[in-house]
Amino acid sequence: FVRIIYGNPNRWRSETARAVRVRYPGLLEYIERTHKPRDPNALVRELQKLEVEIMVNGGAAEFARRHPKVPFLTVHDCLVVPTEYRHTAADVIRQAWQARVGICPTVRTESWGG
């Protein structure tokens, strides 16, 4: 799948690409529209921007709205929150992804430190 995203159009006709096309209708068409031969990493940047928009403007913003006095950090695709708020953080992440791209991801929680 990574080979498809990183831009060689010949890979869009591979067995993996066919499986992706069946499982996620429209994804390969989006990749084909977004692909720029002179800038094969354009799609990766677009996906990174999408992740930021979902996590910061979606999940983190909703967490802050629900718990305005609770400190938290965003780290890539994570919300770092006090342990007692981990379930809320997981919920807002799932809801943000579902609302933006129609996919509810599996969210894992873990404790940092003692």
C-alpha positions in Angstrom: 0.0 0.0 0.0 2.8 2.4 0.8 4.2 1.8 -2.7 0.9 3.0 -4.1 0.8 6.2 -2.0 4.4 7.1 -2.9 3.5 7.6 -6.4 4.6 5.3 -9.2 1.5 5.0 -11.5 2.6 1.6 -12.6 1.9 0.3 -9.1 -1.8 1.3 -9.4 -2.4 -1.7 -11.5 -0.8 -4.2 -9.1 -2.6 -6.9 -7.2 -2.4 -4.7 -4.1 -3.9 -1.8 -5.9 -6.8 -4.0 -7.1 -7.4 -5.1 -3.5 -7.3 -1.5 -2.3 -9.7 -0.5 -5.1 -12.2 -3.2 -4.0 -11.9 -2.5 -0.3 -11.9 1.3 -0.5 -13.8 2.5 -3.5 -12.7 5.9 -4.7 -9.3 5.8 -2.9 -7.2 4.9 -6.0 -9.2 7.4 -8.1 -8.3 10.1 -5.5 -4.6 9.0 -5.6 -4.6 9.2 -9.4 -6.2 12.7 -9.3 -3.8 13.9 -6.7 -0.6 12.4 -8.2 1.8 14.9 -9.7 4.6 13.2 -11.7 7.0 15.9 -10.9 6.2 15.8 -7.2 5.5 12.2 -6.2 5.3 13.1 -2.5 2.4 15.5 -3.0 -0.1 12.9 -1.9 1.8 12.2 1.2 1.8 15.8 2.1 -1.9 16.0 1.4 -2.5 13.0 3.7 -0.4 14.6 6.5 -2.4 17.8 6.2 -5.6 15.8 6.4 -4.4 14.0 9.5 -3.5 17.4 11.2 -6.9 18.8 10.3 -8.7 15.8 11.7 -6.6 15.5 14.9 -6.2 19.2 15.7 -9.3 20.8 14.3 -11.4 17.7 15.0 -10.3 15.6 18.0 -8.3 18.1 20.0 -10.8 20.9 19.5 -13.6 18.7 20.6 -11.6 17.5 23.6 -10.9 21.1 24.6 -14.6 22.0 24.2 -15.7 19.2 26.5 -12.9 19.7 29.1 -11.7 23.3 28.8 -9.6 23.1 32.0 -7.8 19.8 31.3 -4.3 20.1 29.9 -3.4 18.0 26.9 -0.9 17.7 24.0 -1.2 16.6 20.4 1.7 14.4 19.3 1.3 13.3 15.7 -1.8 11.1 15.7 -2.2 11.1 19.5 -3.8 13.1 22.2 -1.8 13.0 25.4 -4.3 13.5 28.3 -4.5 12.7 32.0 -5.3 9.0 32.4 -8.8 9.6 33.7 -9.7 11.3 30.3 -8.3 8.6 28.0 -11.7 7.2 27.1 -13.0 10.7 26.1 -9.8 11.3 24.1 -10.3 8.0 22.2 -14.0 8.8 21.6 -13.3 12.3 20.1 -10.5 10.9 17.9 -12.9 8.2 16.5 -15.7 10.7 16.0 -13.4 13.2 14.2 -12.2 10.5 11.8 -15.7 9.2 11.2 -17.0 12.6 10.5 -14.2 13.7 8.2 -13.5 10.5 6.2 -16.2 8.0 7.1 -13.8 5.6 8.7 -13.8 4.9 12.5 -10.2 3.9 13.3 -9.1 1.5 16.1 -7.8 3.7 18.9 -5.3 2.3 21.4 -4.6 3.9 24.8 -1.5 3.5 26.8 -0.1 5.0 30.0 3.1 7.1 30.0 5.2 6.8 33.1 4.2 5.7 36.7 
